[in-house]
Amino acid sequence: MERDTKKTSWPVIMNISLRGSPIYSLLTRDALKLRVSEKTIHNSCIFPLSGVAFVISYLHEVTRQFEDLTAVCSKLSSSLDKLLQVHRKGYVILISSTFNDSEMKKLKALQDRYLLTKLRILPSHGFSECVSQMLDVAKVLCKPMSAIMENRLQMTAGSFLSISIIRETLQKIGIPDCGQ
């Protein structure tokens, strides 16, 4: 399959803290070129071809260290601030098997804190969903794919414009539109 052969050429730089995790296993299974580094942000994965970086955290660890809804775990906060400084496109994936009311409030507080930044926060229900989210975002932001997506959006917008112009012209000359 063409899709699988393209996956093998994707490099991923992963922090050493994720080496024994299920995320490492899932990315290895997808035949990506994994490189482990001690110099990257704790619990991070970087997709250099897409220019995107992810910090992966467990929501229960973040919520355990919240004293009130506006406070954020200092370790996570420093990681996220560093992510914003180093990478143009940064995402945080918070993993939790369930999102109860308390966790949702804390997730919202975290989103509110980073609302005016370029940091995006994604909730995830498990490791496979987390890896799927990372791969989807990386694929869409990859240069060739982003050009393809932009082309398709322009073509779609152009076809809508063409149809509306045709309908308007038909109405002006008094021919009923059969496509409605």
C-alpha positions in Angstrom: 0.0 0.0 0.0 1.2 3.5 -0.8 0.0 4.8 2.6 2.1 2.3 4.5 5.3 3.0 2.5 5.0 6.7 3.2 4.8 6.0 6.9 8.2 4.3 7.0 9.9 7.5 5.9 8.5 9.6 8.8 11.1 10.4 11.5 9.9 11.0 15.1 12.1 12.3 17.9 10.8 11.1 21.2 12.0 12.0 24.7 13.6 9.2 26.6 10.9 9.4 29.3 8.4 7.7 26.8 10.8 4.9 25.8 9.0 2.1 27.8 5.5 3.5 27.3 2.7 2.1 25.2 3.1 5.2 23.0 6.6 4.0 22.0 5.3 0.6 21.2 2.5 1.9 19.1 4.7 4.2 17.1 7.2 1.4 16.6 4.4 -0.8 15.3 3.5 1.9 12.7 7.1 1.5 11.3 8.1 5.1 12.0 11.8 6.0 12.3 12.0 6.6 16.0 14.9 8.5 17.6 15.1 8.8 21.4 16.7 11.9 22.9 17.4 13.1 26.4 17.6 16.8 25.2 13.9 17.2 24.3 11.1 18.3 26.5 9.9 15.6 29.1 7.2 13.3 27.6 7.5 14.9 24.1 7.3 13.6 20.6 8.4 15.8 17.7 7.6 15.2 14.0 10.3 17.2 12.2 8.7 16.9 8.7 5.6 18.5 9.9 7.2 20.9 12.3 4.9 19.9 15.1 5.6 18.8 18.7 3.5 17.1 21.3 3.7 16.9 25.0 1.9 13.9 26.4 0.6 14.0 30.0 -1.8 12.0 32.1 -4.8 14.0 33.2 -4.8 12.3 36.6 -1.2 13.5 37.3 -2.2 17.1 36.3 -5.4 17.1 38.4 -3.7 15.5 41.4 -1.4 18.5 41.6 -4.1 21.1 41.1 -4.9 22.9 44.4 -7.5 25.1 42.8 -8.9 25.4 39.3 -6.5 28.2 38.3 -3.3 26.6 39.4 -1.4 24.3 37.0 1.2 21.8 37.9 4.5 23.6 37.8 6.4 20.8 36.1 3.8 20.6 33.3 3.6 24.4 33.1 7.3 24.8 32.6 7.2 22.1 29.9 4.4 23.8 28.1 6.1 27.2 28.4 9.3 25.7 26.9 7.3 24.0 24.2 5.8 27.4 23.2 9.3 29.0 23.1 10.9 26.2 21.0 8.2 25.0 18.6 5.8 27.0 16.4 3.1 24.3 16.4 2.7 22.7 19.8 0.0 20.4 21.1 -0.6 18.9 24.6 -2.4 15.6 24.7 -4.0 14.8 28.0 -4.7 11.1 28.5 -7.5 9.8 30.7 -9.8 6.8 30.4 -12.7 8.9 31.6 -13.3 12.6 31.9 -15.5 13.3 35.0 -16.8 16.7 35.9 -13.8 17.6 38.1 -11.3 16.6 35.4 -13.3 18.6 32.8 -13.1 21.7 35.0 -9.4 21.3 35.3 -9.0 20.7 31.6 -11.0 23.9 30.9 -8.8 25.8 33.4 -5.7 24.6 31.5 -7.2 25.6 28.2 -8.1 29.0 29.6 -4.6 29.5 30.8 -3.1 28.9 27.3 -6.1 30.3 25.4 -4.2 33.2 23.8 -1.2 31.2 22.8 -0.6 28.9 19.9 -0.7 25.8 22.1 -3.5 23.4 21.4 -4.8 21.0 24.0 -6.3 17.6 23.0 -8.1 15.2 25.3 -7.5 11.5 24.7 -9.1 8.4 26.1 -6.2 6.1 25.6 -2.7 5.5 24.1 -4.0 4.3 20.7 -6.2 7.4 20.4 -3.2 9.6 21.4 -1.0 8.1 18.7 -3.8 8.4 16.2 -4.2 12.1 17.0 -0.5 12.7 16.7 -0.3 11.0 13.3 -3.3 12.7 12.0 -2.1 16.2 13.0 1.4 15.4 11.7 0.0 14.2 8.3 -2.2 17.2 7.9 0.6 19.7 8.8 3.2 18.0 6.6 4.2 20.3 3.7 3.0 18.1 0.8 -0.2 17.2 2.5 -0.9 20.8 3.6 -0.4 21.9 -0.1 -2.8 19.2 -1.2 -5.4 20.2 1.4 -5.1 23.9 0.4 -5.6 23.0 -3.3 -8.6 20.9 -2.5 -10.2 23.6 -0.4 -9.6 26.2 -3.2 -11.1 23.8 -5.8 -14.1 23.2 -3.6 -14.6 26.9 -2.9 -14.2 27.5 -6.7 -16.8 24.9 -7.6 -19.3 26.5 -5.1 -18.6 29.9 -6.6 -19.1 28.5 -10.1 -22.4 26.9 -9.2 -23.7 30.1 -7.6 -22.7 32.1 -10.7 -24.4 29.7 -13.0 -27.6 29.7 -11.0 -27.6 33.5 -10.9 -27.0 33.7 -14.6 -29.8 31.2 -15.3 -32.2 33.2 -13.1 -31.3 36.5 -14.9 -32.1 35.1 -18.3 -35.3 33.5 -17.1 -34.4 29.8 -17.2 -35.5 27.9 -14.1 -32.8 26.1 -12.1 -33.4 22.3 -12.2 -30.7 21.6 -9.6 -32.7 22.8 -6.6 
